[in-house]
Amino acid sequence: ILGACVLKLPQFFKEGISGETMLPYIMGAVTAAVVGFLAIKLLQYIAKNRSFGVFSFYCIFIGITAIIVDVLT
């Protein structure tokens, strides 16, 4: 997210920033920050209190799903 913002900064300064343009970027950044924070907290909880067995099945499921979607599209 930060990299995309850095890459878009010159365009913002060149074209100007309007309220319509800025709101989606702000909402996206705030949402990404909140979800990222919650994901880190969840991972810390799992690492401290549980095993990664359930998480490994989740990763395998997501990986297989991503491969199937990629092959079908």
Buried (B, 14 or more C-beta within 10 A) or exposed (E): EEEEEEEEEEEBEEEEEEEEEEEEBEEEBEEEEEEEEEEEEEEEEBEEEEEEEEBEEEEEEEEEEEEEEEEEE
